[in-house]
Amino acid sequence: MSAFLLCFAAWSAIALGMDRHHEDALGQEGSMRRLVALRRSGWLLLVLSLWLAAAHPPGGVPASLGVTAWSVALSVAAVAVTATVTWQPRRTPELAGAALLAGLLARALGW
């Protein structure tokens, strides 16, 4: 669960780092510095979620299964963010923030 939520937050940050999605979601153009920061934070969050899945898989499962579950979560989160940015762009920042917090909490609780 934590892998999906962290991947959702990461993909959302990457999407909001694009001019069109940023303007659709926030109603204003983003500065180049802000767009680059969003994209970089999204990629860093994806790397963090992969590291958590591989190095510290919940429940004591082997790292290979953690990476396999992460790749599934990565794909499902990408589809979910695509749907959100397409049909509810104004809710994307809220959902991304909630997913980040919930993902970190779920990870702390061992989900």
NUKOLVEX-488199 format. One record per atom (N, C-alpha, C, O, CB): residue number from 0; atom name; x, y, z. Coordinates in steps of 0.02 Angstrom, whole numbers, always signed. Glycine has a CB too. Layout:
BEGIN
num NUM&atome CA&u X&v Y&w Z
...
This chain:
BEGIN
num 0&atome N&u +41&v -60&w +0
num 0&atome CA&u +0&v +0&w +0
num 0&atome C&u +43&v +63&w +0
num 0&atome O&u +29&v +110&w -36
num 0&atome CB&u -47&v +0&w +60
num 1&atome N&u +96&v +63&w +41
num 1&atome CA&u +138&v +122&w +44
num 1&atome C&u +172&v +135&w -23
num 1&atome O&u +181&v +192&w -43
num 1&atome CB&u +190&v +115&w +100
num 2&atome N&u +191&v +81&w -58
num 2&atome CA&u +224&v +90&w -123
num 2&atome C&u +177&v +125&w -172
num 2&atome O&u +198&v +171&w -208
num 2&atome CB&u +247&v +22&w -152
num 3&atome N&u +115&v +104&w -174
num 3&atome CA&u +67&v +136&w -220
num 3&atome C&u +58&v +210&w -202
num 3&atome O&u +59&v +253&w -247
num 3&atome CB&u -1&v +100&w -217
num 4&atome N&u +49&v +225&w -138
num 4&atome CA&u +37&v +294&w -118
num 4&atome C&u +97&v +339&w -132
num 4&atome O&u +89&v +395&w -155
num 4&atome CB&u +20&v +297&w -44
num 5&atome N&u +158&v +314&w -119
num 5&atome CA&u +217&v +353&w -134
num 5&atome C&u +227&v +362&w -209
num 5&atome O&u +248&v +416&w -231
num 5&atome CB&u +279&v +320&w -103
num 6&atome N&u +213&v +310&w -248
num 6&atome CA&u +218&v +316&w -321
num 6&atome C&u +165&v +364&w -348
num 6&atome O&u +179&v +402&w -395
num 6&atome CB&u +210&v +247&w -354
num 7&atome N&u +106&v +363&w -318
num 7&atome CA&u +53&v +411&w -339
num 7&atome C&u +77&v +482&w -327
num 7&atome O&u +70&v +525&w -371
num 7&atome CB&u -13&v +397&w -302
num 8&atome N&u +104&v +495&w -269
num 8&atome CA&u +129&v +563&w -253
num 8&atome C&u +186&v +582&w -300
num 8&atome O&u +190&v +639&w -322
num 8&atome CB&u +153&v +566&w -180
num 9&atome N&u +230&v +535&w -315
num 9&atome CA&u +287&v +549&w -359
num 9&atome C&u +264&v +564&w -430
num 9&atome O&u +285&v +614&w -460
num 9&atome CB&u +335&v +490&w -360
num 10&atome N&u +220&v +522&w -458
num 10&atome CA&u +195&v +534&w -526
num 10&atome C&u +156&v +600&w -529
num 10&atome O&u +158&v +635&w -579
num 10&atome CB&u +150&v +476&w -548
num 11&atome N&u +120&v +616&w -476
num 11&atome CA&u +84&v +680&w -474
num 11&atome C&u +132&v +739&w -476
num 11&atome O&u +119&v +787&w -512
num 11&atome CB&u +40&v +684&w -412
num 12&atome N&u +186&v +734&w -439
num 12&atome CA&u +236&v +788&w -440
num 12&atome C&u +267&v +795&w -509
num 12&atome O&u +277&v +851&w -533
num 12&atome CB&u +291&v +775&w -387
num 13&atome N&u +282&v +739&w -541
num 13&atome CA&u +310&v +742&w -608
num 13&atome C&u +260&v +772&w -657
num 13&atome O&u +279&v +813&w -699
num 13&atome CB&u +331&v +671&w -631
num 14&atome N&u +197&v +753&w -651
num 14&atome CA&u +146&v +781&w -696
num 14&atome C&u +136&v +855&w -683
num 14&atome O&u +130&v +894&w -731
num 14&atome CB&u +79&v +744&w -686
num 15&atome N&u +135&v +876&w -620
num 15&atome CA&u +126&v +947&w -605
num 15&atome C&u +188&v +988&w -624
num 15&atome O&u +184&v +1049&w -626
num 15&atome CB&u +111&v +956&w -531
num 16&atome N&u +243&v +955&w -637
num 16&atome CA&u +303&v +988&w -661
num 16&atome C&u +300&v +1004&w -736
num 16&atome O&u +347&v +1033&w -763
num 16&atome CB&u +363&v +946&w -646
num 17&atome N&u +246&v +984&w -769
num 17&atome CA&u +237&v +999&w -840
num 17&atome C&u +193&v +1061&w -846
num 17&atome O&u +145&v +1069&w -809
num 17&atome CB&u +205&v +939&w -877
num 18&atome N&u +209&v +1104&w -893
num 18&atome CA&u +174&v +1168&w -902
num 18&atome C&u +98&v +1159&w -904
num 18&atome O&u +62&v +1191&w -865
num 18&atome CB&u +197&v +1202&w -965
num 19&atome N&u +75&v +1117&w -949
num 19&atome CA&u +3&v +1111&w -960
num 19&atome C&u -33&v +1085&w -898
num 19&atome O&u -84&v +1113&w -878
num 19&atome CB&u -11&v +1064&w -1019
num 20&atome N&u -7&v +1032&w -868
num 20&atome CA&u -40&v +1004&w -809
num 20&atome C&u -37&v +1052&w -750
num 20&atome O&u -84&v +1056&w -710
num 20&atome CB&u -8&v +937&w -790
num 21&atome N&u +18&v +1088&w -743
num 21&atome CA&u +25&v +1136&w -689
num 21&atome C&u -28&v +1191&w -695
num 21&atome O&u -61&v +1210&w -647
num 21&atome CB&u +95&v +1167&w -688
num 22&atome N&u -36&v +1216&w -756
num 22&atome CA&u -85&v +1269&w -767
num 22&atome C&u -157&v +1243&w -758
num 22&atome O&u -199&v +1278&w -730
num 22&atome CB&u -77&v +1299&w -838
num 23&atome N&u -171&v +1182&w -781
num 23&atome CA&u -237&v +1154&w -773
num 23&atome C&u -254&v +1143&w -699
num 23&atome O&u -311&v +1154&w -678
num 23&atome CB&u -243&v +1088&w -810
num 24&atome N&u -205&v +1121&w -660
num 24&atome CA&u -217&v +1104&w -590
num 24&atome C&u -219&v +1165&w -545
num 24&atome O&u -260&v +1169&w -500
num 24&atome CB&u -163&v +1056&w -566
num 25&atome N&u -175&v +1213&w -558
num 25&atome CA&u -169&v +1270&w -513
num 25&atome C&u -196&v +1335&w -541
num 25&atome O&u -200&v +1385&w -505
num 25&atome CB&u -98&v +1278&w -494
num 26&atome N&u -213&v +1336&w -604
num 26&atome CA&u -242&v +1396&w -634
num 26&atome C&u -192&v +1451&w -650
num 26&atome O&u -212&v +1507&w -666
num 26&atome CB&u -293&v +1423&w -589
num 27&atome N&u -128&v +1436&w -646
num 27&atome CA&u -77&v +1486&w -662
num 27&atome C&u -15&v +1451&w -689
num 27&atome O&u -3&v +1392&w -677
num 27&atome CB&u -59&v +1528&w -599
num 28&atome N&u +23&v +1489&w -727
num 28&atome CA&u +85&v +1462&w -753
num 28&atome C&u +136&v +1457&w -697
num 28&atome O&u +140&v +1501&w -654
num 28&atome CB&u +112&v +1505&w -811
num 29&atome N&u +175&v +1404&w -698
num 29&atome CA&u +227&v +1397&w -648
num 29&atome C&u +294&v +1423&w -674
num 29&atome O&u +307&v +1421&w -734
num 29&atome CB&u +234&v +1323&w -628
num 30&atome N&u +334&v +1448&w -629
num 30&atome CA&u +401&v +1470&w -650
num 30&atome C&u +442&v +1409&w -668
num 30&atome O&u +428&v +1353&w -646
num 30&atome CB&u +435&v +1512&w -593
num 31&atome N&u +493&v +1420&w -709
num 31&atome CA&u +535&v +1364&w -730
num 31&atome C&u +568&v +1331&w -670
num 31&atome O&u +574&v +1270&w -668
num 31&atome CB&u +588&v +1388&w -779
num 32&atome N&u +588&v +1370&w -622
num 32&atome CA&u +620&v +1343&w -561
num 32&atome C&u +572&v +1298&w -523
num 32&atome O&u +592&v +1244&w -499
num 32&atome CB&u +644&v +1401&w -515
num 33&atome N&u +509&v +1318&w -518
num 33&atome CA&u +460&v +1277&w -482
num 33&atome C&u +444&v +1213&w -520
num 33&atome O&u +437&v +1160&w -490
num 33&atome CB&u +395&v +1317&w -472
num 34&atome N&u +438&v +1217&w -586
num 34&atome CA&u +423&v +1158&w -626
num 34&atome C&u +480&v +1107&w -621
num 34&atome O&u +468&v +1047&w -614
num 34&atome CB&u +412&v +1178&w -699
num 35&atome N&u +541&v +1132&w -625
num 35&atome CA&u +599&v +1087&w -619
num 35&atome C&u +602&v +1056&w -549
num 35&atome O&u +617&v +997&w -543
num 35&atome CB&u +665&v +1125&w -634
num 36&atome N&u +587&v +1095&w -498
num 36&atome CA&u +587&v +1069&w -429
num 36&atome C&u +534&v +1015&w -420
num 36&atome O&u +547&v +965&w -387
num 36&atome CB&u +576&v +1126&w -379
num 37&atome N&u +476&v +1024&w -450
num 37&atome CA&u +424&v +973&w -446
num 37&atome C&u +445&v +909&w -480
num 37&atome O&u +437&v +854&w -452
num 37&atome CB&u +359&v +999&w -477
num 38&atome N&u +474&v +914&w -540
num 38&atome CA&u +496&v +855&w -576
num 38&atome C&u +551&v +818&w -537
num 38&atome O&u +550&v +757&w -531
num 38&atome CB&u +521&v +873&w -646
num 39&atome N&u +599&v +856&w -511
num 39&atome CA&u +654&v +825&w -474
num 39&atome C&u +628&v +791&w -411
num 39&atome O&u +650&v +736&w -394
num 39&atome CB&u +707&v +876&w -457
num 40&atome N&u +583&v +824&w -375
num 40&atome CA&u +557&v +793&w -314
num 40&atome C&u +517&v +730&w -330
num 40&atome O&u +518&v +682&w -292
num 40&atome CB&u +513&v +843&w -276
num 41&atome N&u +482&v +730&w -386
num 41&atome CA&u +446&v +670&w -407
num 41&atome C&u +493&v +612&w -421
num 41&atome O&u +480&v +555&w -399
num 41&atome CB&u +405&v +685&w -469
num 42&atome N&u +547&v +625&w -457
num 42&atome CA&u +595&v +571&w -470
num 42&atome C&u +629&v +547&w -407
num 42&atome O&u +640&v +487&w -398
num 42&atome CB&u +647&v +595&w -521
num 43&atome N&u +646&v +594&w -363
num 43&atome CA&u +676&v +574&w -299
num 43&atome C&u +629&v +531&w -258
num 43&atome O&u +650&v +484&w -224
num 43&atome CB&u +698&v +635&w -259
num 44&atome N&u +565&v +548&w -260
num 44&atome CA&u +516&v +509&w -222
num 44&atome C&u +508&v +439&w -253
num 44&atome O&u +498&v +391&w -216
num 44&atome CB&u +448&v +546&w -222
num 45&atome N&u +512&v +434&w -319
num 45&atome CA&u +510&v +367&w -350
num 45&atome C&u +570&v +326&w -329
num 45&atome O&u +564&v +266&w -315
num 45&atome CB&u +507&v +373&w -426
num 46&atome N&u +629&v +357&w -328
num 46&atome CA&u +689&v +321&w -306
num 46&atome C&u +682&v +300&w -233
num 46&atome O&u +701&v +244&w -215
num 46&atome CB&u +752&v +365&w -316
num 47&atome N&u +657&v +344&w -191
num 47&atome CA&u +646&v +328&w -121
num 47&atome C&u +599&v +269&w -113
num 47&atome O&u +611&v +224&w -73
num 47&atome CB&u +620&v +388&w -83
num 48&atome N&u +544&v +270&w -151
num 48&atome CA&u +496&v +215&w -145
num 48&atome C&u +526&v +149&w -169
num 48&atome O&u +512&v +96&w -140
num 48&atome CB&u +432&v +231&w -185
num 49&atome N&u +567&v +151&w -220
num 49&atome CA&u +601&v +90&w -243
num 49&atome C&u +650&v +66&w -190
num 49&atome O&u +654&v +6&w -176
num 49&atome CB&u +638&v +103&w -310
num 50&atome N&u +687&v +112&w -161
num 50&atome CA&u +735&v +92&w -109
num 50&atome C&u +699&v +61&w -49
num 50&atome O&u +722&v +10&w -23
num 50&atome CB&u +776&v +153&w -86
num 51&atome N&u +644&v +90&w -29
num 51&atome CA&u +606&v +62&w +27
num 51&atome C&u +579&v -8&w +9
num 51&atome O&u +579&v -52&w +52
num 51&atome CB&u +547&v +108&w +45
num 52&atome N&u +557&v -16&w -52
num 52&atome CA&u +530&v -81&w -73
num 52&atome C&u +584&v -134&w -77
num 52&atome O&u +572&v -192&w -61
num 52&atome CB&u +494&v -75&w -140
num 53&atome N&u +644&v -115&w -98
num 53&atome CA&u +698&v -164&w -107
num 53&atome C&u +737&v -176&w -43
num 53&atome O&u +753&v -233&w -27
num 53&atome CB&u +745&v -141&w -162
num 54&atome N&u +753&v -123&w -8
num 54&atome CA&u +797&v -130&w +50
num 54&atome C&u +759&v -150&w +113
num 54&atome O&u +786&v -185&w +156
num 54&atome CB&u +834&v -66&w +62
num 55&atome N&u +698&v -128&w +119
num 55&atome CA&u +660&v -140&w +180
num 55&atome C&u +589&v -162&w +164
num 55&atome O&u +541&v -127&w +182
num 55&atome CB&u +659&v -77&w +225
num 56&atome N&u +580&v -219&w +130
num 56&atome CA&u +511&v -239&w +113
num 56&atome C&u +471&v -255&w +177
num 56&atome O&u +497&v -287&w +222
num 56&atome CB&u +511&v -299&w +66
num 57&atome N&u +409&v -233&w +180
num 57&atome CA&u +368&v -246&w +239
num 57&atome C&u +354&v -321&w +247
num 57&atome O&u +346&v -357&w +198
num 57&atome CB&u +302&v -207&w +236
num 58&atome N&u +351&v -343&w +308
num 58&atome CA&u +333&v -412&w +322
num 58&atome C&u +390&v -462&w +314
num 58&atome O&u +378&v -523&w +317
num 58&atome CB&u +276&v -432&w +279
num 59&atome N&u +450&v -439&w +303
num 59&atome CA&u +507&v -484&w +297
num 59&atome C&u +508&v -524&w +232
num 59&atome O&u +540&v -577&w +230
num 59&atome CB&u +507&v -531&w +353
num 60&atome N&u +476&v -501&w +180
num 60&atome CA&u +477&v -537&w +116
num 60&atome C&u +544&v -524&w +81
num 60&atome O&u +577&v -474&w +96
num 60&atome CB&u +418&v -515&w +70
num 61&atome N&u +565&v -567&w +35
num 61&atome CA&u +627&v -555&w -1
num 61&atome C&u +625&v -490&w -42
num 61&atome O&u +572&v -468&w -63
num 61&atome CB&u +642&v -614&w -48
num 62&atome N&u +684&v -461&w -53
num 62&atome CA&u +689&v -398&w -90
num 62&atome C&u +661&v -404&w -160
num 62&atome O&u +632&v -357&w -187
num 62&atome CB&u +761&v -374&w -92
num 63&atome N&u +669&v -462&w -192
num 63&atome CA&u +645&v -471&w -260
num 63&atome C&u +569&v -465&w -263
num 63&atome O&u +542&v -437&w -311
num 63&atome CB&u +666&v -538&w -288
num 64&atome N&u +534&v -490&w -213
num 64&atome CA&u +461&v -482&w -212
num 64&atome C&u +441&v -410&w -197
num 64&atome O&u +391&v -386&w -222
num 64&atome CB&u +431&v -530&w -159
num 65&atome N&u +482&v -376&w -156
num 65&atome CA&u +469&v -306&w -143
num 65&atome C&u +474&v -264&w -206
num 65&atome O&u +433&v -220&w -217
num 65&atome CB&u +516&v -280&w -90
num 66&atome N&u +525&v -278&w -247
num 66&atome CA&u +534&v -241&w -309
num 66&atome C&u +478&v -259&w -359
num 66&atome O&u +455&v -215&w -396
num 66&atome CB&u +603&v -256&w -340
num 67&atome N&u +457&v -321&w -360
num 67&atome CA&u +402&v -342&w -404
num 67&atome C&u +338&v -306&w -384
num 67&atome O&u +302&v -281&w -427
num 67&atome CB&u +393&v -418&w -402
num 68&atome N&u +323&v -305&w -320
num 68&atome CA&u +263&v -269&w -297
num 68&atome C&u +269&v -195&w -311
num 68&atome O&u +219&v -163&w -329
num 68&atome CB&u +252&v -281&w -221
num 69&atome N&u +329&v -167&w -305
num 69&atome CA&u +339&v -96&w -320
num 69&atome C&u +326&v -82&w -394
num 69&atome O&u +295&v -31&w -410
num 69&atome CB&u +411&v -75&w -301
num 70&atome N&u +348&v -126&w -438
num 70&atome CA&u +337&v -113&w -510
num 70&atome C&u +262&v -115&w -527
num 70&atome O&u +240&v -78&w -571
num 70&atome CB&u +374&v -165&w -552
num 71&atome N&u +225&v -158&w -494
num 71&atome CA&u +152&v -159&w -504
num 71&atome C&u +122&v -94&w -477
num 71&atome O&u +80&v -63&w -511
num 71&atome CB&u +120&v -220&w -469
num 72&atome N&u +142&v -74&w -417
num 72&atome CA&u +117&v -11&w -388
num 72&atome C&u +135&v +48&w -432
num 72&atome O&u +95&v +95&w -439
num 72&atome CB&u +145&v -1&w -317
num 73&atome N&u +195&v +48&w -460
num 73&atome CA&u +217&v +102&w -505
num 73&atome C&u +171&v +109&w -565
num 73&atome O&u +151&v +164&w -583
num 73&atome CB&u +289&v +89&w -528
num 74&atome N&u +154&v +52&w -595
num 74&atome CA&u +111&v +53&w -654
num 74&atome C&u +39&v +75&w -638
num 74&atome O&u +10&v +115&w -673
num 74&atome CB&u +110&v -16&w -686
num 75&atome N&u +12&v +47&w -584
num 75&atome CA&u -56&v +65&w -564
num 75&atome C&u -60&v +139&w -544
num 75&atome O&u -109&v +172&w -561
num 75&atome CB&u -80&v +20&w -506
num 76&atome N&u -10&v +163&w -510
num 76&atome CA&u -9&v +234&w -490
num 76&atome C&u -4&v +279&w -551
num 76&atome O&u -34&v +333&w -552
num 76&atome CB&u +50&v +247&w -442
num 77&atome N&u +34&v +259&w -601
num 77&atome CA&u +39&v +299&w -662
num 77&atome C&u -29&v +305&w -697
num 77&atome O&u -47&v +359&w -720
num 77&atome CB&u +90&v +268&w -710
num 78&atome N&u -66&v +251&w -699
num 78&atome CA&u -133&v +253&w -729
num 78&atome C&u -179&v +297&w -687
num 78&atome O&u -219&v +335&w -714
num 78&atome CB&u -162&v +182&w -736
num 79&atome N&u -175&v +291&w -621
num 79&atome CA&u -218&v +331&w -577
num 79&atome C&u -203&v +405&w -583
num 79&atome O&u -249&v +446&w -584
num 79&atome CB&u -208&v +308&w -504
num 80&atome N&u -139&v +424&w -587
num 80&atome CA&u -121&v +494&w -595
num 80&atome C&u -143&v +520&w -662
num 80&atome O&u -167&v +577&w -668
num 80&atome CB&u -46&v +504&w -586
num 81&atome N&u -136&v +479&w -714
num 81&atome CA&u -159&v +500&w -781
num 81&atome C&u -233&v +514&w -780
num 81&atome O&u -256&v +564&w -809
num 81&atome CB&u -142&v +445&w -833
num 82&atome N&u -272&v +471&w -748
num 82&atome CA&u -344&v +482&w -743
num 82&atome C&u -360&v +544&w -703
num 82&atome O&u -404&v +583&w -722
num 82&atome CB&u -378&v +421&w -712
num 83&atome N&u -325&v +555&w -648
num 83&atome CA&u -337&v +613&w -606
num 83&atome C&u -321&v +678&w -643
num 83&atome O&u -360&v +726&w -641
num 83&atome CB&u -296&v +608&w -542
num 84&atome N&u -263&v +680&w -676
num 84&atome CA&u -243&v +740&w -712
num 84&atome C&u -290&v +754&w -770
num 84&atome O&u -301&v +811&w -789
num 84&atome CB&u -170&v +733&w -737
num 85&atome N&u -317&v +701&w -799
num 85&atome CA&u -363&v +710&w -856
num 85&atome C&u -432&v +733&w -834
num 85&atome O&u -458&v +781&w -862
num 85&atome CB&u -369&v +645&w -895
num 86&atome N&u -461&v +700&w -784
num 86&atome CA&u -530&v +714&w -767
num 86&atome C&u -541&v +759&w -706
num 86&atome O&u -593&v +791&w -701
num 86&atome CB&u -564&v +650&w -754
num 87&atome N&u -493&v +764&w -662
num 87&atome CA&u -499&v +806&w -602
num 87&atome C&u -433&v +843&w -589
num 87&atome O&u -403&v +834&w -537
num 87&atome CB&u -519&v +763&w -540
num 88&atome N&u -411&v +884&w -636
num 88&atome CA&u -345&v +915&w -628
num 88&atome C&u -339&v +960&w -566
num 88&atome O&u -285&v +964&w -537
num 88&atome CB&u -328&v +956&w -689
num 89&atome N&u -392&v +992&w -546
num 89&atome CA&u -389&v +1037&w -487
num 89&atome C&u -379&v +998&w -422
num 89&atome O&u -355&v +1027&w -372
num 89&atome CB&u -453&v +1078&w -483
num 90&atome N&u -396&v +935&w -421
num 90&atome CA&u -389&v +894&w -360
num 90&atome C&u -321&v +860&w -356
num 90&atome O&u -304&v +831&w -304
num 90&atome CB&u -443&v +842&w -357
num 91&atome N&u -282&v +863&w -410
num 91&atome CA&u -218&v +828&w -411
num 91&atome C&u -171&v +849&w -355
num 91&atome O&u -143&v +805&w -322
num 91&atome CB&u -184&v +840&w -478
num 92&atome N&u -160&v +915&w -342
num 92&atome CA&u -114&v +933&w -287
num 92&atome C&u -138&v +908&w -219
num 92&atome O&u -98&v +886&w -178
num 92&atome CB&u -106&v +1008&w -285
num 93&atome N&u -203&v +911&w -207
num 93&atome CA&u -230&v +887&w -143
num 93&atome C&u -220&v +812&w -135
num 93&atome O&u -198&v +788&w -83
num 93&atome CB&u -305&v +903&w -137
num 94&atome N&u -236&v +775&w -188
num 94&atome CA&u -228&v +702&w -185
num 94&atome C&u -155&v +682&w -179
num 94&atome O&u -139&v +633&w -145
num 94&atome CB&u -259&v +671&w -247
num 95&atome N&u -111&v +719&w -212
num 95&atome CA&u -40&v +703&w -207
num 95&atome C&u -14&v +714&w -136
num 95&atome O&u +23&v +672&w -110
num 95&atome CB&u +0&v +747&w -256
num 96&atome N&u -33&v +768&w -105
num 96&atome CA&u -12&v +781&w -36
num 96&atome C&u -40&v +730&w +12
num 96&atome O&u -4&v +706&w +56
num 96&atome CB&u -34&v +850&w -15
num 97&atome N&u -103&v +713&w +3
num 97&atome CA&u -133&v +662&w +46
num 97&atome C&u -100&v +594&w +36
num 97&atome O&u -89&v +557&w +84
num 97&atome CB&u -209&v +656&w +32
num 98&atome N&u -84&v +577&w -27
num 98&atome CA&u -51&v +514&w -42
num 98&atome C&u +19&v +511&w -11
num 98&atome O&u +40&v +459&w +14
num 98&atome CB&u -47&v +502&w -117
num 99&atome N&u +54&v +567&w -13
num 99&atome CA&u +121&v +569&w +16
num 99&atome C&u +118&v +557&w +92
num 99&atome O&u +155&v +516&w +119
num 99&atome CB&u +155&v +637&w +2
num 100&atome N&u +74&v +593&w +125
num 100&atome CA&u +67&v +584&w +198
num 100&atome C&u +43&v +514&w +216
num 100&atome O&u +69&v +482&w +262
num 100&atome CB&u +19&v +636&w +226
num 101&atome N&u -7&v +490&w +180
num 101&atome CA&u -33&v +423&w +194
num 101&atome C&u +19&v +370&w +178
num 101&atome O&u +23&v +319&w +213
num 101&atome CB&u -97&v +411&w +153
num 102&atome N&u +58&v +379&w +125
num 102&atome CA&u +110&v +331&w +108
num 102&atome C&u +164&v +327&w +161
num 102&atome O&u +187&v +273&w +178
num 102&atome CB&u +141&v +349&w +41
num 103&atome N&u +184&v +385&w +187
num 103&atome CA&u +235&v +385&w +240
num 103&atome C&u +208&v +354&w +304
num 103&atome O&u +243&v +317&w +339
num 103&atome CB&u +259&v +456&w +253
num 104&atome N&u +145&v +368&w +319
num 104&atome CA&u +113&v +339&w +378
num 104&atome C&u +105&v +263&w +370
num 104&atome O&u +120&v +225&w +416
num 104&atome CB&u +45&v +371&w +391
num 105&atome N&u +83&v +243&w +312
num 105&atome CA&u +75&v +171&w +298
num 105&atome C&u +142&v +135&w +303
num 105&atome O&u +146&v +79&w +330
num 105&atome CB&u +43&v +159&w +229
num 106&atome N&u +193&v +167&w +278
num 106&atome CA&u +260&v +137&w +283
num 106&atome C&u +283&v +131&w +356
num 106&atome O&u +312&v +80&w +376
num 106&atome CB&u +311&v +179&w +242
num 107&atome N&u +270&v +182&w +394
num 107&atome CA&u +289&v +181&w +465
num 107&atome C&u +251&v +126&w +503
num 107&atome O&u +277&v +97&w +550
num 107&atome CB&u +276&v +250&w +497
num 108&atome N&u +190&v +113&w +481
num 108&atome CA&u +149&v +61&w +513
num 108&atome C&u +162&v -9&w +485
num 108&atome O&u +134&v -58&w +509
num 108&atome CB&u +76&v +77&w +507
num 109&atome N&u +205&v -13&w +434
num 109&atome CA&u +223&v -78&w +406
num 109&atome C&u +177&v -104&w +351
num 109&atome O&u +175&v -164&w +339
num 109&atome CB&u +226&v -127&w +459
num 110&atome N&u +140&v -60&w +319
num 110&atome CA&u +97&v -82&w +263
num 110&atome C&u +137&v -79&w +201
num 110&atome O&u +111&v -96&w +147
num 110&atome CB&u +34&v -39&w +257
